[in-house]
Amino acid sequence: MADPRSADVPPADQAMLDYALTLTQAPHTVTAETVAALRGAGFDDRAIHDICAVTAYYAFVNRIADGLGVELEERFRP
């Protein structure tokens, strides 16, 4: 999917994608209101923690790989 913000997914999934994109692209903009939007979409504190942890871990691992000059295997290259 080229643009997760225009994905045809249920509203809760869209809220999760929006949050993950914000946390990845502009983490300094995440506020209590950002998290409240996830609660409004039906996520409890545990689910919000898990969404945050998975998103942050993915970014962390990618930074480590980028920092070490690791290249994608041929089968994963666009």
Phi and psi restraints in degrees (range 20) as a CNS / XPLOR table:
assign (resid 1 and name C) (resid 2 and name N)
       (resid 2 and name CA) (resid 2 and name C) 1.0 -75.2 20.0 2
assign (resid 2 and name N) (resid 2 and name CA)
       (resid 2 and name C) (resid 3 and name N) 1.0 -36.5 20.0 2
assign (resid 2 and name C) (resid 3 and name N)
       (resid 3 and name CA) (resid 3 and name C) 1.0 -134.4 20.0 2
assign (resid 3 and name N) (resid 3 and name CA)
       (resid 3 and name C) (resid 4 and name N) 1.0 98.2 20.0 2
assign (resid 3 and name C) (resid 4 and name N)
       (resid 4 and name CA) (resid 4 and name C) 1.0 -58.0 20.0 2
assign (resid 4 and name N) (resid 4 and name CA)
       (resid 4 and name C) (resid 5 and name N) 1.0 -25.2 20.0 2
assign (resid 4 and name C) (resid 5 and name N)
       (resid 5 and name CA) (resid 5 and name C) 1.0 -72.1 20.0 2
assign (resid 5 and name N) (resid 5 and name CA)
       (resid 5 and name C) (resid 6 and name N) 1.0 -16.3 20.0 2
assign (resid 5 and name C) (resid 6 and name N)
       (resid 6 and name CA) (resid 6 and name C) 1.0 -111.5 20.0 2
assign (resid 6 and name N) (resid 6 and name CA)
       (resid 6 and name C) (resid 7 and name N) 1.0 16.6 20.0 2
assign (resid 6 and name C) (resid 7 and name N)
       (resid 7 and name CA) (resid 7 and name C) 1.0 -67.4 20.0 2
assign (resid 7 and name N) (resid 7 and name CA)
       (resid 7 and name C) (resid 8 and name N) 1.0 147.2 20.0 2
assign (resid 7 and name C) (resid 8 and name N)
       (resid 8 and name CA) (resid 8 and name C) 1.0 -89.2 20.0 2
assign (resid 8 and name N) (resid 8 and name CA)
       (resid 8 and name C) (resid 9 and name N) 1.0 81.5 20.0 2
assign (resid 8 and name C) (resid 9 and name N)
       (resid 9 and name CA) (resid 9 and name C) 1.0 -132.5 20.0 2
assign (resid 9 and name N) (resid 9 and name CA)
       (resid 9 and name C) (resid 10 and name N) 1.0 162.5 20.0 2
assign (resid 9 and name C) (resid 10 and name N)
       (resid 10 and name CA) (resid 10 and name C) 1.0 -59.1 20.0 2
assign (resid 10 and name N) (resid 10 and name CA)
       (resid 10 and name C) (resid 11 and name N) 1.0 155.0 20.0 2
assign (resid 10 and name C) (resid 11 and name N)
       (resid 11 and name CA) (resid 11 and name C) 1.0 -53.9 20.0 2
assign (resid 11 and name N) (resid 11 and name CA)
       (resid 11 and name C) (resid 12 and name N) 1.0 -39.8 20.0 2
assign (resid 11 and name C) (resid 12 and name N)
       (resid 12 and name CA) (resid 12 and name C) 1.0 -64.1 20.0 2
assign (resid 12 and name N) (resid 12 and name CA)
       (resid 12 and name C) (resid 13 and name N) 1.0 -41.9 20.0 2
assign (resid 12 and name C) (resid 13 and name N)
       (resid 13 and name CA) (resid 13 and name C) 1.0 -64.9 20.0 2
assign (resid 13 and name N) (resid 13 and name CA)
       (resid 13 and name C) (resid 14 and name N) 1.0 -37.0 20.0 2
assign (resid 13 and name C) (resid 14 and name N)
       (resid 14 and name CA) (resid 14 and name C) 1.0 -65.7 20.0 2
assign (resid 14 and name N) (resid 14 and name CA)
       (resid 14 and name C) (resid 15 and name N) 1.0 -40.2 20.0 2
assign (resid 14 and name C) (resid 15 and name N)
       (resid 15 and name CA) (resid 15 and name C) 1.0 -62.0 20.0 2
assign (resid 15 and name N) (resid 15 and name CA)
       (resid 15 and name C) (resid 16 and name N) 1.0 -41.4 20.0 2
assign (resid 15 and name C) (resid 16 and name N)
       (resid 16 and name CA) (resid 16 and name C) 1.0 -64.3 20.0 2
assign (resid 16 and name N) (resid 16 and name CA)
       (resid 16 and name C) (resid 17 and name N) 1.0 -44.9 20.0 2
assign (resid 16 and name C) (resid 17 and name N)
       (resid 17 and name CA) (resid 17 and name C) 1.0 -62.7 20.0 2
assign (resid 17 and name N) (resid 17 and name CA)
       (resid 17 and name C) (resid 18 and name N) 1.0 -43.2 20.0 2
assign (resid 17 and name C) (resid 18 and name N)
       (resid 18 and name CA) (resid 18 and name C) 1.0 -59.2 20.0 2
assign (resid 18 and name N) (resid 18 and name CA)
       (resid 18 and name C) (resid 19 and name N) 1.0 -45.2 20.0 2
assign (resid 18 and name C) (resid 19 and name N)
       (resid 19 and name CA) (resid 19 and name C) 1.0 -62.4 20.0 2
assign (resid 19 and name N) (resid 19 and name CA)
       (resid 19 and name C) (resid 20 and name N) 1.0 -47.6 20.0 2
assign (resid 19 and name C) (resid 20 and name N)
       (resid 20 and name CA) (resid 20 and name C) 1.0 -60.8 20.0 2
assign (resid 20 and name N) (resid 20 and name CA)
       (resid 20 and name C) (resid 21 and name N) 1.0 -41.1 20.0 2
assign (resid 20 and name C) (resid 21 and name N)
       (resid 21 and name CA) (resid 21 and name C) 1.0 -65.2 20.0 2
assign (resid 21 and name N) (resid 21 and name CA)
       (resid 21 and name C) (resid 22 and name N) 1.0 -42.9 20.0 2
assign (resid 21 and name C) (resid 22 and name N)
       (resid 22 and name CA) (resid 22 and name C) 1.0 -63.0 20.0 2
assign (resid 22 and name N) (resid 22 and name CA)
       (resid 22 and name C) (resid 23 and name N) 1.0 -46.4 20.0 2
assign (resid 22 and name C) (resid 23 and name N)
       (resid 23 and name CA) (resid 23 and name C) 1.0 -62.5 20.0 2
assign (resid 23 and name N) (resid 23 and name CA)
       (resid 23 and name C) (resid 24 and name N) 1.0 -34.1 20.0 2
assign (resid 23 and name C) (resid 24 and name N)
       (resid 24 and name CA) (resid 24 and name C) 1.0 -78.1 20.0 2
assign (resid 24 and name N) (resid 24 and name CA)
       (resid 24 and name C) (resid 25 and name N) 1.0 -45.3 20.0 2
assign (resid 24 and name C) (resid 25 and name N)
       (resid 25 and name CA) (resid 25 and name C) 1.0 -90.0 20.0 2
assign (resid 25 and name N) (resid 25 and name CA)
       (resid 25 and name C) (resid 26 and name N) 1.0 -29.8 20.0 2
assign (resid 25 and name C) (resid 26 and name N)
       (resid 26 and name CA) (resid 26 and name C) 1.0 -148.8 20.0 2
assign (resid 26 and name N) (resid 26 and name CA)
       (resid 26 and name C) (resid 27 and name N) 1.0 64.2 20.0 2
assign (resid 26 and name C) (resid 27 and name N)
       (resid 27 and name CA) (resid 27 and name C) 1.0 -58.4 20.0 2
assign (resid 27 and name N) (resid 27 and name CA)
       (resid 27 and name C) (resid 28 and name N) 1.0 -27.4 20.0 2
assign (resid 27 and name C) (resid 28 and name N)
       (resid 28 and name CA) (resid 28 and name C) 1.0 -68.3 20.0 2
assign (resid 28 and name N) (resid 28 and name CA)
       (resid 28 and name C) (resid 29 and name N) 1.0 -11.3 20.0 2
assign (resid 28 and name C) (resid 29 and name N)
       (resid 29 and name CA) (resid 29 and name C) 1.0 -95.2 20.0 2
assign (resid 29 and name N) (resid 29 and name CA)
       (resid 29 and name C) (resid 30 and name N) 1.0 -4.7 20.0 2
assign (resid 29 and name C) (resid 30 and name N)
       (resid 30 and name CA) (resid 30 and name C) 1.0 -70.9 20.0 2
assign (resid 30 and name N) (resid 30 and name CA)
       (resid 30 and name C) (resid 31 and name N) 1.0 128.2 20.0 2
assign (resid 30 and name C) (resid 31 and name N)
       (resid 31 and name CA) (resid 31 and name C) 1.0 -130.7 20.0 2
assign (resid 31 and name N) (resid 31 and name CA)
       (resid 31 and name C) (resid 32 and name N) 1.0 178.5 20.0 2
assign (resid 31 and name C) (resid 32 and name N)
       (resid 32 and name CA) (resid 32 and name C) 1.0 -58.7 20.0 2
assign (resid 32 and name N) (resid 32 and name CA)
       (resid 32 and name C) (resid 33 and name N) 1.0 -34.2 20.0 2
assign (resid 32 and name C) (resid 33 and name N)
       (resid 33 and name CA) (resid 33 and name C) 1.0 -67.6 20.0 2
assign (resid 33 and name N) (resid 33 and name CA)
       (resid 33 and name C) (resid 34 and name N) 1.0 -35.0 20.0 2
assign (resid 33 and name C) (resid 34 and name N)
       (resid 34 and name CA) (resid 34 and name C) 1.0 -61.2 20.0 2
assign (resid 34 and name N) (resid 34 and name CA)
       (resid 34 and name C) (resid 35 and name N) 1.0 -45.9 20.0 2
assign (resid 34 and name C) (resid 35 and name N)
       (resid 35 and name CA) (resid 35 and name C) 1.0 -68.8 20.0 2
assign (resid 35 and name N) (resid 35 and name CA)
       (resid 35 and name C) (resid 36 and name N) 1.0 -36.7 20.0 2
assign (resid 35 and name C) (resid 36 and name N)
       (resid 36 and name CA) (resid 36 and name C) 1.0 -60.7 20.0 2
assign (resid 36 and name N) (resid 36 and name CA)
       (resid 36 and name C) (resid 37 and name N) 1.0 -32.4 20.0 2
assign (resid 36 and name C) (resid 37 and name N)
       (resid 37 and name CA) (resid 37 and name C) 1.0 -63.2 20.0 2
assign (resid 37 and name N) (resid 37 and name CA)
       (resid 37 and name C) (resid 38 and name N) 1.0 -35.2 20.0 2
assign (resid 37 and name C) (resid 38 and name N)
       (resid 38 and name CA) (resid 38 and name C) 1.0 -67.9 20.0 2
assign (resid 38 and name N) (resid 38 and name CA)
       (resid 38 and name C) (resid 39 and name N) 1.0 -41.6 20.0 2
assign (resid 38 and name C) (resid 39 and name N)
       (resid 39 and name CA) (resid 39 and name C) 1.0 -61.5 20.0 2
assign (resid 39 and name N) (resid 39 and name CA)
       (resid 39 and name C) (resid 40 and name N) 1.0 -40.6 20.0 2
assign (resid 39 and name C) (resid 40 and name N)
       (resid 40 and name CA) (resid 40 and name C) 1.0 -64.2 20.0 2
assign (resid 40 and name N) (resid 40 and name CA)
       (resid 40 and name C) (resid 41 and name N) 1.0 -24.5 20.0 2
assign (resid 40 and name C) (resid 41 and name N)
       (resid 41 and name CA) (resid 41 and name C) 1.0 -87.6 20.0 2
assign (resid 41 and name N) (resid 41 and name CA)
       (resid 41 and name C) (resid 42 and name N) 1.0 -0.8 20.0 2
assign (resid 41 and name C) (resid 42 and name N)
       (resid 42 and name CA) (resid 42 and name C) 1.0 106.5 20.0 2
assign (resid 42 and name N) (resid 42 and name CA)
       (resid 42 and name C) (resid 43 and name N) 1.0 3.7 20.0 2
assign (resid 42 and name C) (resid 43 and name N)
       (resid 43 and name CA) (resid 43 and name C) 1.0 -85.5 20.0 2
assign (resid 43 and name N) (resid 43 and name CA)
       (resid 43 and name C) (resid 44 and name N) 1.0 136.3 20.0 2
assign (resid 43 and name C) (resid 44 and name N)
       (resid 44 and name CA) (resid 44 and name C) 1.0 -90.0 20.0 2
assign (resid 44 and name N) (resid 44 and name CA)
       (resid 44 and name C) (resid 45 and name N) 1.0 177.9 20.0 2
assign (resid 44 and name C) (resid 45 and name N)
       (resid 45 and name CA) (resid 45 and name C) 1.0 -59.2 20.0 2
assign (resid 45 and name N) (resid 45 and name CA)
       (resid 45 and name C) (resid 46 and name N) 1.0 -39.4 20.0 2
assign (resid 45 and name C) (resid 46 and name N)
       (resid 46 and name CA) (resid 46 and name C) 1.0 -63.9 20.0 2
assign (resid 46 and name N) (resid 46 and name CA)
       (resid 46 and name C) (resid 47 and name N) 1.0 -45.0 20.0 2
assign (resid 46 and name C) (resid 47 and name N)
       (resid 47 and name CA) (resid 47 and name C) 1.0 -64.3 20.0 2
assign (resid 47 and name N) (resid 47 and name CA)
       (resid 47 and name C) (resid 48 and name N) 1.0 -40.4 20.0 2
assign (resid 47 and name C) (resid 48 and name N)
       (resid 48 and name CA) (resid 48 and name C) 1.0 -63.6 20.0 2
assign (resid 48 and name N) (resid 48 and name CA)
       (resid 48 and name C) (resid 49 and name N) 1.0 -42.8 20.0 2
assign (resid 48 and name C) (resid 49 and name N)
       (resid 49 and name CA) (resid 49 and name C) 1.0 -58.2 20.0 2
assign (resid 49 and name N) (resid 49 and name CA)
       (resid 49 and name C) (resid 50 and name N) 1.0 -46.1 20.0 2
assign (resid 49 and name C) (resid 50 and name N)
       (resid 50 and name CA) (resid 50 and name C) 1.0 -64.6 20.0 2
assign (resid 50 and name N) (resid 50 and name CA)
       (resid 50 and name C) (resid 51 and name N) 1.0 -41.4 20.0 2
assign (resid 50 and name C) (resid 51 and name N)
       (resid 51 and name CA) (resid 51 and name C) 1.0 -61.1 20.0 2
assign (resid 51 and name N) (resid 51 and name CA)
       (resid 51 and name C) (resid 52 and name N) 1.0 -45.6 20.0 2
assign (resid 51 and name C) (resid 52 and name N)
       (resid 52 and name CA) (resid 52 and name C) 1.0 -63.0 20.0 2
assign (resid 52 and name N) (resid 52 and name CA)
       (resid 52 and name C) (resid 53 and name N) 1.0 -47.2 20.0 2
assign (resid 52 and name C) (resid 53 and name N)
       (resid 53 and name CA) (resid 53 and name C) 1.0 -63.6 20.0 2
assign (resid 53 and name N) (resid 53 and name CA)
       (resid 53 and name C) (resid 54 and name N) 1.0 -44.4 20.0 2
assign (resid 53 and name C) (resid 54 and name N)
       (resid 54 and name CA) (resid 54 and name C) 1.0 -65.3 20.0 2
assign (resid 54 and name N) (resid 54 and name CA)
       (resid 54 and name C) (resid 55 and name N) 1.0 -43.7 20.0 2
assign (resid 54 and name C) (resid 55 and name N)
       (resid 55 and name CA) (resid 55 and name C) 1.0 -62.3 20.0 2
assign (resid 55 and name N) (resid 55 and name CA)
       (resid 55 and name C) (resid 56 and name N) 1.0 -46.9 20.0 2
assign (resid 55 and name C) (resid 56 and name N)
       (resid 56 and name CA) (resid 56 and name C) 1.0 -66.1 20.0 2
assign (resid 56 and name N) (resid 56 and name CA)
       (resid 56 and name C) (resid 57 and name N) 1.0 -40.3 20.0 2
assign (resid 56 and name C) (resid 57 and name N)
       (resid 57 and name CA) (resid 57 and name C) 1.0 -64.9 20.0 2
assign (resid 57 and name N) (resid 57 and name CA)
       (resid 57 and name C) (resid 58 and name N) 1.0 -42.5 20.0 2
assign (resid 57 and name C) (resid 58 and name N)
       (resid 58 and name CA) (resid 58 and name C) 1.0 -59.1 20.0 2
assign (resid 58 and name N) (resid 58 and name CA)
       (resid 58 and name C) (resid 59 and name N) 1.0 -45.4 20.0 2
assign (resid 58 and name C) (resid 59 and name N)
       (resid 59 and name CA) (resid 59 and name C) 1.0 -63.8 20.0 2
assign (resid 59 and name N) (resid 59 and name CA)
       (resid 59 and name C) (resid 60 and name N) 1.0 -41.2 20.0 2
assign (resid 59 and name C) (resid 60 and name N)
       (resid 60 and name CA) (resid 60 and name C) 1.0 -60.1 20.0 2
assign (resid 60 and name N) (resid 60 and name CA)
       (resid 60 and name C) (resid 61 and name N) 1.0 -49.6 20.0 2
assign (resid 60 and name C) (resid 61 and name N)
       (resid 61 and name CA) (resid 61 and name C) 1.0 -62.7 20.0 2
assign (resid 61 and name N) (resid 61 and name CA)
       (resid 61 and name C) (resid 62 and name N) 1.0 -40.0 20.0 2
assign (resid 61 and name C) (resid 62 and name N)
       (resid 62 and name CA) (resid 62 and name C) 1.0 -64.2 20.0 2
assign (resid 62 and name N) (resid 62 and name CA)
       (resid 62 and name C) (resid 63 and name N) 1.0 -39.0 20.0 2
assign (resid 62 and name C) (resid 63 and name N)
       (resid 63 and name CA) (resid 63 and name C) 1.0 -63.8 20.0 2
assign (resid 63 and name N) (resid 63 and name CA)
       (resid 63 and name C) (resid 64 and name N) 1.0 -40.8 20.0 2
assign (resid 63 and name C) (resid 64 and name N)
       (resid 64 and name CA) (resid 64 and name C) 1.0 -62.2 20.0 2
assign (resid 64 and name N) (resid 64 and name CA)
       (resid 64 and name C) (resid 65 and name N) 1.0 -48.2 20.0 2
assign (resid 64 and name C) (resid 65 and name N)
       (resid 65 and name CA) (resid 65 and name C) 1.0 -61.7 20.0 2
assign (resid 65 and name N) (resid 65 and name CA)
       (resid 65 and name C) (resid 66 and name N) 1.0 -44.8 20.0 2
assign (resid 65 and name C) (resid 66 and name N)
       (resid 66 and name CA) (resid 66 and name C) 1.0 -62.7 20.0 2
assign (resid 66 and name N) (resid 66 and name CA)
       (resid 66 and name C) (resid 67 and name N) 1.0 -42.6 20.0 2
assign (resid 66 and name C) (resid 67 and name N)
       (resid 67 and name CA) (resid 67 and name C) 1.0 -66.0 20.0 2
assign (resid 67 and name N) (resid 67 and name CA)
       (resid 67 and name C) (resid 68 and name N) 1.0 -24.2 20.0 2
assign (resid 67 and name C) (resid 68 and name N)
       (resid 68 and name CA) (resid 68 and name C) 1.0 -98.1 20.0 2
assign (resid 68 and name N) (resid 68 and name CA)
       (resid 68 and name C) (resid 69 and name N) 1.0 1.4 20.0 2
assign (resid 68 and name C) (resid 69 and name N)
       (resid 69 and name CA) (resid 69 and name C) 1.0 73.5 20.0 2
assign (resid 69 and name N) (resid 69 and name CA)
       (resid 69 and name C) (resid 70 and name N) 1.0 22.3 20.0 2
assign (resid 69 and name C) (resid 70 and name N)
       (resid 70 and name CA) (resid 70 and name C) 1.0 -69.6 20.0 2
assign (resid 70 and name N) (resid 70 and name CA)
       (resid 70 and name C) (resid 71 and name N) 1.0 132.3 20.0 2
assign (resid 70 and name C) (resid 71 and name N)
       (resid 71 and name CA) (resid 71 and name C) 1.0 -105.4 20.0 2
assign (resid 71 and name N) (resid 71 and name CA)
       (resid 71 and name C) (resid 72 and name N) 1.0 149.9 20.0 2
assign (resid 71 and name C) (resid 72 and name N)
       (resid 72 and name CA) (resid 72 and name C) 1.0 -62.6 20.0 2
assign (resid 72 and name N) (resid 72 and name CA)
       (resid 72 and name C) (resid 73 and name N) 1.0 145.7 20.0 2
assign (resid 72 and name C) (resid 73 and name N)
       (resid 73 and name CA) (resid 73 and name C) 1.0 -64.7 20.0 2
assign (resid 73 and name N) (resid 73 and name CA)
       (resid 73 and name C) (resid 74 and name N) 1.0 151.9 20.0 2
assign (resid 73 and name C) (resid 74 and name N)
       (resid 74 and name CA) (resid 74 and name C) 1.0 -50.3 20.0 2
assign (resid 74 and name N) (resid 74 and name CA)
       (resid 74 and name C) (resid 75 and name N) 1.0 -41.6 20.0 2
assign (resid 74 and name C) (resid 75 and name N)
       (resid 75 and name CA) (resid 75 and name C) 1.0 -67.0 20.0 2
assign (resid 75 and name N) (resid 75 and name CA)
       (resid 75 and name C) (resid 76 and name N) 1.0 -17.8 20.0 2
assign (resid 75 and name C) (resid 76 and name N)
       (resid 76 and name CA) (resid 76 and name C) 1.0 -102.0 20.0 2
assign (resid 76 and name N) (resid 76 and name CA)
       (resid 76 and name C) (resid 77 and name N) 1.0 -2.9 20.0 2
assign (resid 76 and name C) (resid 77 and name N)
       (resid 77 and name CA) (resid 77 and name C) 1.0 -76.6 20.0 2
assign (resid 77 and name N) (resid 77 and name CA)
       (resid 77 and name C) (resid 78 and name N) 1.0 144.1 20.0 2
